[in-house]
Amino acid sequence: MTTTRRVPPGRAGRLRLRRKLDAANRGADLLERKLRVLRAEHQRRLDSEGAATRAWHERSREAEQWSLRGLLLSGERALDMACPAAAAQVDVEWATSMGVRHPAAVSYAAAVRAATEPLPRNTALAHAQRAYQDAVRAAAEYAVARAATRLVGAEVARTRQRVRALRRHWIPQLTEVLAAADLALEQAEHEDFVRRRWATEARRTACWRGDGRRRQP
């Protein structure tokens, strides 16, 4: 593996590289632990989303069945008049899990029929009204579950990408550069040792020759 990173000179540069490599390894370990927790949370969210989907579909089918019965009994106009004029109220509560902000719960307030509004003309329409309220609540809970699943899943993907970048690119590059720095430092120390040895031998030779000349008559 080749790299364009410059090898820092000396022991100080090698120490900086080793610290960077240790920090990268610790970061990768922490991210891998976070990834395991996120994957478990994502699976839990997927299960919740599946349950919410089934509940929503079931409530919707039930509401449609009651609505059809009411329509057959009293006609389309009676169906329109059975709907309250007010709108339902849906509020979403948010939470943060493993650094991910996501919708966590939903509160639902059904539409309230005004005193001046007519009541449903038959029992089927009354059941249909309650069934649609349940369906709207189930739809809101499904939307919350789906959004939370998508947000946690996106964080899983980002964390996995960061781990891959550290393990496959950054850490191998630092390891290679550190090995080059170790080799360069070892060669420099060896060359310095050889130079000092040569200098010592040269001084000894010079002293020996000088002593020899002084002993000549």
Backbone bond lengths (Angstrom), bond angles and torsions (degrees), N, CA, C in turn:
res aa  C-N    CA-C-N  psi(-1)  N-CA   C-N-CA  omega(-1)  CA-C   N-CA-C  phi
1 M - - - 1.473 - - 1.516 109.63 -
2 T 1.317 116.68 129.93 1.448 121.02 -179.16 1.510 109.88 -101.86
3 T 1.318 114.28 154.60 1.456 119.43 179.01 1.502 109.22 -147.37
4 T 1.295 117.47 150.42 1.456 122.97 -179.59 1.519 111.35 -99.09
5 R 1.306 118.30 6.27 1.463 120.55 -178.00 1.528 109.86 -72.23
6 R 1.324 115.68 134.77 1.449 121.46 179.71 1.520 110.20 -76.02
7 V 1.316 116.30 136.77 1.454 120.94 179.24 1.529 108.78 -79.15
8 P 1.302 120.22 118.63 1.463 121.34 179.01 1.524 110.34 -64.39
9 P 1.315 118.19 140.52 1.465 120.09 -177.72 1.520 112.25 -77.85
10 G 1.321 115.70 149.49 1.454 121.90 170.24 1.515 115.34 75.26
11 R 1.330 113.11 -179.16 1.465 120.22 -178.85 1.526 112.26 -67.79
12 A 1.345 116.92 -35.19 1.459 119.58 -179.72 1.530 110.85 -62.65
13 G 1.325 116.82 -41.81 1.455 120.12 177.95 1.514 111.83 -65.49
14 R 1.313 117.15 -39.92 1.459 120.09 178.18 1.529 110.57 -65.53
15 L 1.336 117.01 -37.58 1.457 120.06 178.46 1.525 111.05 -64.75
16 R 1.338 116.58 -40.51 1.469 119.44 176.87 1.525 111.22 -62.59
17 L 1.308 116.66 -41.42 1.461 120.39 178.30 1.530 111.13 -62.63
18 R 1.327 116.07 -43.55 1.464 118.94 -179.26 1.527 110.69 -64.37
19 R 1.322 117.35 -38.39 1.460 120.13 177.52 1.527 110.74 -64.94
20 K 1.322 116.63 -41.59 1.466 119.84 177.47 1.528 111.04 -62.12
21 L 1.326 116.34 -41.94 1.461 120.12 -179.82 1.522 110.94 -65.99
22 D 1.331 116.67 -42.19 1.475 119.19 177.49 1.526 110.89 -62.82
23 A 1.337 116.66 -41.63 1.471 119.85 179.02 1.529 110.99 -64.89
24 A 1.317 116.87 -38.49 1.465 120.03 178.97 1.526 110.94 -65.77
25 N 1.323 117.14 -41.23 1.464 120.41 178.18 1.521 111.41 -65.29
26 R 1.335 117.12 -42.33 1.469 119.85 177.66 1.525 110.45 -64.38
27 G 1.329 116.28 -41.39 1.457 119.63 178.43 1.518 112.24 -62.36
28 A 1.328 116.08 -41.50 1.462 119.47 178.48 1.528 111.19 -64.86
29 D 1.334 117.01 -39.91 1.470 119.90 178.16 1.531 110.93 -62.81
30 L 1.331 116.04 -44.28 1.471 119.58 179.69 1.527 111.18 -63.95
31 L 1.323 116.29 -42.16 1.460 119.59 179.44 1.522 111.86 -65.57
32 E 1.323 117.05 -35.97 1.459 119.33 177.87 1.522 111.39 -67.26
33 R 1.329 116.93 -37.71 1.472 119.00 175.01 1.524 110.69 -65.47
34 K 1.324 116.20 -42.12 1.462 119.63 176.95 1.520 110.48 -62.12
35 L 1.324 116.66 -39.14 1.460 120.39 -179.05 1.520 111.40 -64.05
36 R 1.325 117.10 -39.17 1.464 119.45 178.14 1.531 111.01 -63.46
37 V 1.334 116.40 -42.46 1.467 119.75 179.08 1.530 110.13 -66.02
38 L 1.338 116.35 -41.98 1.455 120.08 -179.71 1.524 111.66 -64.07
39 R 1.314 117.11 -38.92 1.462 119.97 179.50 1.531 110.72 -64.17
40 A 1.322 115.73 -41.89 1.469 118.70 177.18 1.526 110.79 -63.81
41 E 1.347 116.33 -41.67 1.462 120.11 178.37 1.525 110.75 -65.43
42 H 1.325 116.47 -39.33 1.464 119.69 179.57 1.524 110.98 -64.52
43 Q 1.324 116.46 -39.97 1.463 119.07 178.14 1.525 110.43 -64.63
44 R 1.325 116.45 -39.41 1.464 119.78 177.51 1.520 110.65 -63.19
45 R 1.328 115.95 -39.70 1.464 120.15 177.86 1.523 111.14 -65.99
46 L 1.313 117.14 -38.66 1.461 120.32 177.72 1.529 110.81 -62.30
47 D 1.326 115.87 -42.03 1.472 119.40 177.87 1.522 110.74 -63.19
48 S 1.323 116.59 -42.06 1.465 120.22 179.11 1.524 111.08 -65.19
49 E 1.319 115.76 -39.50 1.460 119.23 178.54 1.527 110.73 -64.06
50 G 1.337 116.54 -41.23 1.455 119.35 177.95 1.517 112.36 -61.73
51 A 1.338 116.44 -43.39 1.465 120.15 178.37 1.526 110.81 -64.69
52 A 1.346 116.64 -41.11 1.468 120.11 179.03 1.525 111.19 -65.70
53 T 1.320 116.46 -36.05 1.469 119.61 177.86 1.517 110.93 -63.69
54 R 1.299 116.19 -45.62 1.473 119.63 -179.97 1.523 111.36 -64.21
55 A 1.332 116.78 -40.98 1.464 119.99 179.06 1.517 111.07 -64.31
56 W 1.326 116.49 -42.51 1.467 120.49 179.81 1.531 110.95 -61.87
57 H 1.334 116.67 -47.03 1.467 120.10 -179.86 1.538 111.11 -63.10
58 E 1.309 115.93 -39.70 1.459 119.21 -179.75 1.530 111.03 -65.83
59 R 1.338 116.69 -46.06 1.467 119.80 179.04 1.530 110.76 -63.81
60 S 1.308 117.05 -37.34 1.465 120.12 -179.94 1.523 111.21 -66.24
61 R 1.326 116.96 -43.00 1.469 119.60 178.54 1.530 110.89 -63.33
62 E 1.317 115.82 -41.19 1.461 119.45 178.79 1.521 111.38 -62.54
63 A 1.335 116.54 -43.10 1.459 120.17 179.48 1.528 110.90 -64.09
64 E 1.317 116.66 -41.59 1.466 119.52 179.05 1.528 111.54 -63.99
65 Q 1.309 116.86 -37.64 1.467 119.34 179.24 1.531 111.69 -64.31
66 W 1.349 116.85 -46.13 1.462 119.94 178.38 1.527 111.18 -65.75
67 S 1.307 116.28 -37.94 1.459 119.72 178.90 1.525 110.87 -63.81
68 L 1.319 117.42 -41.03 1.466 120.78 178.55 1.523 111.25 -64.69
69 R 1.324 115.75 -40.37 1.469 118.40 177.48 1.530 111.10 -62.99
70 G 1.312 116.76 -44.39 1.459 120.21 178.76 1.514 112.02 -63.75
71 L 1.319 116.69 -38.00 1.457 121.09 178.72 1.525 110.66 -64.55
72 L 1.329 116.91 -41.51 1.453 120.65 -179.95 1.530 111.28 -67.99
73 L 1.331 117.02 -32.88 1.465 120.00 -178.01 1.524 112.90 -77.81
74 S 1.334 117.43 -41.02 1.479 119.04 -170.62 1.523 113.99 -126.08
75 G 1.307 119.72 -4.91 1.452 120.54 176.59 1.525 113.42 93.43
76 E 1.336 113.89 172.39 1.457 121.22 -173.93 1.528 111.78 -69.82
77 R 1.307 118.12 -35.91 1.462 120.41 -179.64 1.522 110.62 -63.66
78 A 1.329 116.85 -40.76 1.467 120.21 178.63 1.524 110.44 -64.45
79 L 1.323 116.17 -33.50 1.472 119.86 178.27 1.526 110.45 -66.75
80 D 1.330 116.51 -42.43 1.470 119.67 179.17 1.522 110.91 -65.67
81 M 1.308 117.84 -40.59 1.461 121.19 -177.94 1.527 112.01 -70.94
82 A 1.334 117.20 -20.33 1.466 119.93 -179.45 1.519 112.55 -74.33
83 C 1.335 117.20 -14.35 1.467 120.22 -177.66 1.523 110.26 -84.23
84 P 1.346 119.25 126.65 1.466 120.90 177.02 1.523 110.97 -64.86
85 A 1.299 116.55 149.65 1.468 120.53 179.64 1.529 111.86 -72.99
86 A 1.326 116.93 -31.01 1.470 120.73 -178.91 1.535 110.16 -71.45
87 A 1.320 115.39 159.02 1.462 121.27 179.80 1.522 110.15 -102.03
88 A 1.305 115.02 152.22 1.463 120.13 175.14 1.527 110.07 -72.08
89 Q 1.320 116.84 156.64 1.464 122.20 -179.36 1.522 109.27 -115.27
90 V 1.318 116.05 125.26 1.461 122.14 179.87 1.521 108.71 -124.02
91 D 1.328 117.63 123.47 1.469 123.40 177.90 1.520 109.28 -121.34
92 V 1.318 115.37 136.65 1.463 121.82 -178.04 1.517 109.87 -108.24
93 E 1.304 116.66 131.02 1.467 122.70 175.52 1.526 108.85 -99.10
94 W 1.335 115.58 139.43 1.469 121.51 -176.45 1.523 110.00 -111.42
95 A 1.323 115.24 153.12 1.465 121.92 178.41 1.523 108.24 -145.74
96 T 1.330 115.73 170.86 1.464 121.98 179.02 1.525 109.19 -126.06
97 S 1.320 116.02 126.66 1.468 122.34 178.33 1.520 108.86 -129.37
98 M 1.347 117.21 121.94 1.463 122.31 179.29 1.535 111.45 52.83
99 G 1.331 115.45 39.92 1.456 119.84 178.24 1.518 114.83 80.93
100 V 1.321 117.96 4.63 1.465 121.91 -178.80 1.529 108.58 -107.83
101 R 1.314 117.14 120.15 1.464 120.80 175.68 1.521 108.22 -88.09
102 H 1.324 116.42 126.94 1.450 120.85 -173.86 1.531 109.52 -149.72
103 P 1.351 117.65 157.13 1.462 119.70 173.91 1.519 110.08 -66.90
104 A 1.333 115.97 134.72 1.464 119.92 -174.01 1.518 113.32 -113.92
105 A 1.313 117.51 -31.49 1.463 120.35 -177.34 1.515 108.61 -155.07
106 V 1.326 114.78 166.00 1.454 120.09 -179.60 1.518 108.60 -137.35
107 S 1.321 115.86 140.11 1.464 121.32 173.72 1.525 107.85 -113.49
108 Y 1.320 115.07 138.25 1.469 119.96 -174.12 1.521 109.49 -128.72
109 A 1.315 115.34 131.37 1.468 121.48 175.59 1.522 107.28 -120.90
110 A 1.321 116.06 117.93 1.467 120.52 -177.47 1.519 110.92 -68.92
111 A 1.304 114.35 154.92 1.465 119.99 176.77 1.528 109.99 -64.47
112 V 1.300 116.20 137.87 1.467 122.27 -178.94 1.528 108.68 -100.45
113 R 1.327 115.45 128.61 1.456 120.07 179.13 1.534 109.58 -76.97
114 A 1.310 115.30 131.16 1.468 119.73 178.15 1.529 109.98 -70.24
115 A 1.326 114.66 155.47 1.468 119.09 -178.21 1.517 112.33 -63.92
116 T 1.328 117.06 -26.58 1.465 120.67 -178.99 1.523 112.99 -84.31
117 E 1.338 116.86 -9.91 1.462 119.71 -178.42 1.531 109.93 -82.27
118 P 1.331 117.45 144.66 1.474 120.19 -179.34 1.517 110.84 -71.55
119 L 1.323 115.20 150.54 1.463 121.03 176.28 1.529 109.80 -80.61
120 P 1.343 117.16 159.50 1.466 118.92 175.60 1.528 111.15 -55.90
121 R 1.323 116.92 141.48 1.461 121.47 -173.65 1.523 113.17 -76.40
122 N 1.318 118.29 -17.03 1.461 119.62 178.75 1.521 109.46 -145.98
123 T 1.301 115.49 167.87 1.475 121.49 -176.78 1.515 111.62 -65.32
124 A 1.325 116.96 -35.14 1.456 120.00 -179.96 1.519 111.59 -61.10
125 L 1.327 116.31 -40.78 1.463 119.45 178.28 1.527 111.43 -67.79
126 A 1.316 116.93 -35.74 1.472 119.35 176.02 1.522 110.65 -63.89
127 H 1.330 116.52 -42.56 1.465 120.31 175.64 1.525 110.92 -64.12
128 A 1.333 115.67 -38.72 1.464 119.48 179.52 1.522 110.88 -62.29
129 Q 1.339 116.90 -40.46 1.459 119.90 179.14 1.528 111.27 -60.40
130 R 1.317 116.00 -48.13 1.468 119.11 179.50 1.535 110.88 -65.95
131 A 1.338 116.29 -37.07 1.466 119.40 -179.58 1.526 110.89 -66.24
132 Y 1.336 117.19 -38.94 1.471 119.08 178.13 1.527 111.16 -69.20
133 Q 1.313 117.12 -33.62 1.465 118.89 174.75 1.528 110.49 -62.05
134 D 1.320 115.99 -43.01 1.463 119.73 176.83 1.521 110.83 -64.42
135 A 1.330 116.77 -37.28 1.462 120.29 179.96 1.527 111.39 -66.66
136 V 1.339 115.92 -40.18 1.471 119.19 178.11 1.524 110.49 -64.46
137 R 1.329 116.03 -42.68 1.464 119.51 177.29 1.537 110.32 -61.07
138 A 1.324 116.70 -44.27 1.470 120.36 179.39 1.523 111.10 -64.47
139 A 1.345 116.69 -37.56 1.467 119.92 178.01 1.520 111.19 -64.33
140 A 1.337 116.86 -40.08 1.467 120.42 178.51 1.527 110.51 -65.54
141 E 1.313 116.60 -41.97 1.458 119.87 178.64 1.531 110.94 -65.25
142 Y 1.321 116.38 -37.03 1.463 119.54 176.16 1.525 110.94 -64.68
143 A 1.349 116.59 -43.05 1.465 119.69 179.85 1.522 111.30 -61.35
144 V 1.328 116.33 -40.78 1.467 120.42 177.76 1.526 110.39 -64.13
145 A 1.327 116.98 -45.23 1.463 120.55 -179.33 1.526 110.95 -63.73
146 R 1.319 116.89 -41.71 1.468 120.78 -179.13 1.527 110.77 -65.85
147 A 1.347 116.89 -45.34 1.461 119.81 180.00 1.523 111.29 -62.49
148 A 1.338 116.94 -42.89 1.467 120.08 179.13 1.525 110.60 -62.86
149 T 1.322 116.63 -40.96 1.465 120.37 179.11 1.519 110.92 -61.79
150 R 1.327 116.47 -43.87 1.467 119.87 -178.85 1.528 111.49 -66.48
151 L 1.321 117.23 -40.50 1.465 119.60 -178.68 1.529 111.42 -68.35
152 V 1.325 117.15 -43.69 1.464 120.17 178.14 1.531 109.83 -66.23
153 G 1.331 116.93 -39.02 1.461 119.89 177.63 1.512 112.41 -62.67
154 A 1.338 116.96 -38.29 1.460 120.20 177.16 1.522 111.24 -64.46
155 E 1.341 116.91 -38.18 1.463 119.88 177.64 1.524 111.00 -68.55
156 V 1.333 117.34 -34.91 1.465 120.64 174.26 1.518 109.95 -58.84
157 A 1.337 116.98 -46.56 1.464 121.39 -179.35 1.519 111.30 -63.26
158 R 1.332 117.59 -43.16 1.467 120.42 179.79 1.525 111.22 -64.89
159 T 1.328 116.54 -44.08 1.465 119.61 -179.70 1.521 110.92 -65.01
160 R 1.331 116.95 -41.91 1.460 120.55 177.53 1.531 111.16 -60.84
161 Q 1.324 116.78 -39.10 1.460 120.67 178.51 1.524 111.31 -66.04
162 R 1.325 116.86 -39.81 1.465 120.02 178.66 1.522 111.19 -66.34
163 V 1.327 117.15 -40.66 1.467 120.17 176.89 1.519 110.17 -62.39
164 R 1.335 116.49 -43.69 1.463 119.94 -179.55 1.526 111.17 -63.30
165 A 1.339 116.23 -39.86 1.464 119.42 179.11 1.526 111.06 -63.89
166 L 1.328 116.70 -39.67 1.465 119.88 178.82 1.523 111.25 -69.22
167 R 1.322 117.26 -49.72 1.469 121.13 -174.16 1.516 113.09 -70.75
168 R 1.331 117.04 -36.16 1.467 119.87 -173.02 1.522 113.90 -97.31
169 H 1.327 117.27 -20.12 1.458 118.74 -174.46 1.530 112.23 -125.04
170 W 1.327 116.59 -64.79 1.460 119.85 -171.17 1.535 112.12 -63.80
171 I 1.335 117.75 -50.20 1.472 119.83 -178.45 1.529 111.64 -64.67
172 P 1.354 120.37 -45.39 1.478 118.53 175.98 1.520 112.72 -60.11
173 Q 1.334 118.48 -38.18 1.455 119.82 178.51 1.531 111.03 -63.85
174 L 1.337 115.83 -46.64 1.461 118.67 178.64 1.521 111.48 -62.16
175 T 1.326 116.77 -39.45 1.461 120.49 178.72 1.519 110.61 -61.85
176 E 1.329 116.20 -42.86 1.465 119.98 179.77 1.521 111.66 -65.94
177 V 1.331 115.96 -43.97 1.461 119.16 180.00 1.526 110.78 -65.58
178 L 1.345 116.84 -38.43 1.457 120.17 178.33 1.521 110.86 -65.01
179 A 1.319 117.56 -40.18 1.465 120.55 177.16 1.519 110.24 -62.46
180 A 1.330 117.56 -41.67 1.463 120.67 177.64 1.525 110.99 -64.14
181 A 1.341 116.01 -39.53 1.461 119.49 178.10 1.522 110.89 -64.98
182 D 1.327 117.56 -41.64 1.468 120.80 177.26 1.525 110.51 -60.84
183 L 1.336 115.81 -44.47 1.465 119.37 -179.75 1.521 111.28 -64.53
184 A 1.339 117.02 -43.52 1.462 120.52 179.66 1.523 110.99 -62.99
185 L 1.342 116.48 -41.73 1.457 119.64 179.60 1.525 110.95 -66.78
186 E 1.335 116.26 -40.29 1.471 119.88 178.15 1.521 110.47 -62.82
187 Q 1.331 117.40 -43.18 1.458 120.24 178.66 1.521 111.58 -64.95
188 A 1.340 116.40 -40.60 1.461 119.78 179.44 1.520 110.84 -64.56
189 E 1.345 116.71 -41.47 1.460 119.34 178.70 1.524 111.14 -66.78
190 H 1.324 116.45 -37.76 1.469 119.23 177.80 1.530 110.64 -65.28
191 E 1.339 116.41 -44.61 1.464 119.40 179.44 1.527 110.57 -63.51
192 D 1.327 117.12 -38.60 1.460 120.14 178.46 1.524 110.86 -65.75
193 F 1.351 115.89 -39.10 1.472 119.70 177.19 1.518 110.72 -62.90
194 V 1.340 116.95 -43.15 1.467 120.60 179.74 1.523 110.48 -63.94
195 R 1.340 117.50 -42.92 1.470 120.07 179.85 1.525 110.64 -62.81
196 R 1.333 116.56 -43.07 1.462 119.27 179.83 1.528 110.98 -65.41
197 R 1.318 115.34 -37.32 1.466 118.91 178.61 1.514 110.84 -66.24
198 W 1.342 116.30 -42.85 1.453 119.47 177.48 1.529 111.04 -63.01
199 A 1.349 115.18 -40.81 1.464 118.56 -179.70 1.530 110.65 -64.03
200 T 1.331 116.38 -40.44 1.467 120.09 178.98 1.517 110.61 -64.47
201 E 1.315 117.30 -44.80 1.465 120.68 179.31 1.517 111.40 -64.88
202 A 1.343 115.40 -36.38 1.471 118.23 179.00 1.522 110.61 -65.81
203 R 1.336 116.53 -40.67 1.465 118.81 178.76 1.532 110.71 -65.69
204 R 1.327 116.80 -40.81 1.464 119.07 177.92 1.519 111.54 -62.91
205 T 1.327 116.65 -40.00 1.472 120.02 179.69 1.517 110.43 -66.02
206 A 1.339 114.64 -40.71 1.468 118.02 -179.92 1.526 110.65 -65.22
207 C 1.324 116.78 -41.77 1.461 120.15 179.01 1.530 110.73 -64.65
208 W 1.341 116.93 -40.97 1.479 120.13 -179.59 1.511 110.80 -64.11
209 R 1.339 115.75 -42.57 1.457 118.57 179.29 1.517 110.80 -67.27
210 G 1.342 116.59 -37.46 1.451 119.26 179.03 1.523 111.27 -65.74
211 D 1.332 118.22 -41.80 1.454 121.09 177.94 1.499 110.54 -64.13
212 G 1.334 116.97 -37.31 1.475 120.46 179.98 1.502 110.86 -66.05
213 R 1.313 120.46 -40.77 1.457 122.41 -179.76 1.528 110.64 -66.30
214 R 1.360 116.27 -34.95 1.465 117.48 -178.80 1.538 110.91 -71.27
215 R 1.356 118.89 -25.45 1.450 119.08 179.01 1.529 113.27 -80.94
216 Q 1.361 119.00 -10.21 1.459 120.59 179.17 1.511 110.17 -75.26
217 P 1.371 119.06 142.54 1.460 121.64 -179.29 1.531 111.32 -67.68
